[in-house]
Amino acid sequence: MRQKPVIMKKFLMLLITCFLAGGPLSTLAQFQGQMFHFNPDAKVFAWGNQKTLAWSGGANNPQFSLADLNNDQRKDLVMYEPYIGVKTFLNAGTAGNAQYVYAPQFEYNFPPIQGFLKLVDYNDDGIADLIQRGGGGFSIYKGRFENGELKFTYYRDLFYTSPLSGLTNAYVEPNDIAGIEDIDHDGDLDFLSFYIGGGRISWYRNCREEDNLPNDSVRICLKDNCWGKTFQTVYRSYWLHDTTCSDLGVSCKGCDIPGNANKTTHTGNALCLLDYDGDGDFDFLDGNVSFSDIQLVLNGKNDFGFSKDSMLWQDTMWNSNGHKLNMPVWPAAYWLDIDQDNDKDLLFSPTAAATENYKCIAHYKNVGSDNSPNFVYQSDSFLIEKMIDVGSGSYPFFYDYDKDGKTDLFVGSNGYFQPNGSLVGKVSFYKNTSSGTNLSFDLETMDFMQLSSYLFKGTSIAIGDIDDDGKDDLVLGHSDGRLSYFKNQAASATVQPVWNLVDLIMKDDTGGNIIVTNHAAPVIYDINKDGKKDLIIGNSTGYLTYYEGQSVGGNISLKYRTNKLGNAKADPNAVNIYTNSRPYIGRMDNTGVDYLVMGSNEGKIFRFDGFQNGNVTTDYTMIDSNYSLLKAGTNTAPAFADLEGDNKYELVVGNELGGLTFFKQLFNVSVPDVESGTLDIKLYPNPATDILNIDIVRHGSKGNDIQIHILSTLGQRLITKTIPAGQTQLQLSTSDLPSGVYYCIVQSGDARSVQPVTVIR
């Protein structure tokens, strides 16, 4: 506790700096900077097979693209989760045998994505470009390699000139997935999407080749407002060879939309253009919001020598080689060479959120060729079986369950999707099988204690002696805000716990139900320092509910005190009122100091100080509004442990997708050295425009070179410089940084300074 005044002094200095930088205090609080880095070295096994993607964070509604991310001439994998972000995987395999390795460092190179993500080479330069939904249709970003990494620069949104409407956007329905292929085989990529209401497909033809434009150009017209002469009905089937379609002629200089498109109830579609039968024209697979299967519609253009694409055959409930796809709800198809054997396979995933969340990637391998495809079902959990994935919403917890001296890993969840549409929570148990610094975990069960039999919705885990009998009990928090209490009835605290359900709905000292506002995330911790364990519960409001522990000798007693403990809130500046606090209280690094850490809906991790003396009536101090500048998904849930016994901690973070991400402490934290000002810096001007000056005012580690990093608020390392130990001044160019708030981290040996920097254009 003698370190506390030093911590608070540094924090007050940081608040003053934040104020001078012109940003909101709670947004800019940053105590230590980047302390933990992603580290996938801990091996995970399930029944003898290694989960090679164990720490990649899970998947629920992934979209798939292939692109060379690191300029090694191999196609890598990009998975996009709507409203969450991208995941990047490097291909570490050989030709015909792709082996994907999670590589999150490339995720920072992607712009914010809306709706859908396609990686295609629109300008024929051999580098993947990025196309997403944008403001109302298609937004194009040019790809380039910079320092061996694929990065993107915004190019333009797609508009065409209509004689009646003027400049008109190429339209994509909200949440739809559009198609991008060279439909007319003229050498440039065209754009197709369902028009308003979801009845007909619009073809936005690319006129680059016809108009002899440079390769970097895109010029579109609405070539056909009912491409394929087909109309989607309210049923699974399509009207084929639809003669009511209006012919827009052969012009490609800009066309008008003739009348209003027919409207149906199918306002959600996932369009996948592909040459399914290898005859040289484009067919399509379409999943729509009304069904859990997918429709295949075949083109008869080349079969009969038609001048226009004309859909003549359909399979309303597609299956391949006798295996019918069933992907609740609103399946999307992806035609890509996922195994890198020079023919395109099919992947399927659900577009609708809150549906299938484990068996959510179906893989049909092409065992034929692109000219003669033959798609054979392989798995409905492709890639998922290589991950730690517990459905939706993961809650990790470290605890030595079998009392062998090694900390095991439990993972609770919001639940696995059931055929009736509900979620049933389970708890996975991973036994720690590490040897020295070689960390490893073995999956013992995906349904610990068969907890799924209780049909819990949500299983957030807390373990501790809540009834004061000297043995650790189990408390589970549920999505409806209630909790369940399992008493440890083992012979002693030195043997493996025997947890038996005592209270299906946990009670307080008055006999009333303990309940919070949804997504109960409990912690058992002596917060008031009276020698008895208390119950602290995170919930959807972002605050913490506190029940004081008054238990005696195995008789549980919990007294309600407040629903805003320490007035600490996860993500206090969030627009969404439901910020979902997921708390951890305890040690997290080598300092030996307990901290309060909370995950949040947005994904940032918040750290609080000021509770260690047992005061439960004062406001706690937020010292990190984005702890360690981590990026680990949304609805994050942190858990810390010293797994190697080296006093450097490991951090596992759960997330909305039901997966985990693994981080390791980079270096020892020395609070007196770091926070007492042995490395003092001065930044000016702040706010900066094009130049930032850095003066080393005082340097306490004179034998070490000085590393300087400029990071985004999401942890992306944008600028890195190293200067000799004796140098005291540096001038950095910030001309390439857009307006915003950044972190300047200056490090020399164990001495470290973190300050916010504002850039204004």
Secondary structure as UniProt FT lines:
FT   TURN            2..3
FT   HELIX           4..21
FT   HELIX           25..28
FT   STRAND          36..38
FT   STRAND          43..46
FT   TURN            47..48
FT   STRAND          49..50
FT   TURN            52..55
FT   STRAND          63..67
FT   STRAND          76..81
FT   TURN            82..84
FT   STRAND          85..91
FT   TURN            95..96
FT   STRAND          100..102
FT   HELIX           104..109
FT   STRAND          117..120
FT   TURN            122..123
FT   STRAND          129..132
FT   TURN            134..136
FT   STRAND          139..146
FT   TURN            147..148
FT   STRAND          149..157
FT   STRAND          159..162
FT   TURN            163..165
FT   STRAND          166..169
FT   TURN            174..175
FT   STRAND          179..181
FT   TURN            183..184
FT   STRAND          190..194
FT   TURN            196..197
FT   STRAND          201..206
FT   TURN            208..212
FT   TURN            215..216
FT   STRAND          220..224
FT   STRAND          231..232
FT   STRAND          238..239
FT   TURN            243..244
FT   STRAND          269..274
FT   TURN            276..277
FT   STRAND          283..288
FT   TURN            289..290
FT   STRAND          295..299
FT   HELIX           301..304
FT   STRAND          310..315
FT   TURN            316..317
FT   STRAND          319..320
FT   TURN            321..322
FT   STRAND          323..324
FT   STRAND          331..336
FT   TURN            338..339
FT   STRAND          345..350
FT   STRAND          361..366
FT   STRAND          375..379
FT   TURN            382..383
FT   HELIX           384..386
FT   STRAND          392..399
FT   STRAND          408..417
FT   TURN            419..420
FT   STRAND          423..424
FT   STRAND          427..432
FT   TURN            436..437
FT   STRAND          440..445
FT   HELIX           448..454
FT   STRAND          460..464
FT   TURN            466..467
FT   STRAND          473..477
FT   TURN            479..480
FT   STRAND          482..488
FT   TURN            493..494
FT   STRAND          499..503
FT   TURN            509..510
FT   STRAND          521..525
FT   TURN            527..528
FT   STRAND          534..538
FT   TURN            540..541
FT   STRAND          544..549
FT   TURN            553..554
FT   STRAND          558..562
FT   HELIX           565..567
FT   TURN            572..573
FT   STRAND          582..587
FT   TURN            590..591
FT   STRAND          594..599
FT   STRAND          606..609
FT   TURN            612..613
FT   STRAND          621..624
FT   HELIX           627..629
FT   STRAND          637..641
FT   STRAND          650..654
FT   TURN            656..657
FT   STRAND          658..665
FT   HELIX           671..675
FT   TURN            676..677
FT   STRAND          679..684
FT   STRAND          691..699
FT   TURN            702..703
FT   STRAND          706..712
FT   TURN            713..714
FT   STRAND          717..723
FT   TURN            725..726
FT   STRAND          729..733
FT   TURN            735..736
FT   STRAND          740..748
FT   TURN            749..750
FT   STRAND          751..759
//
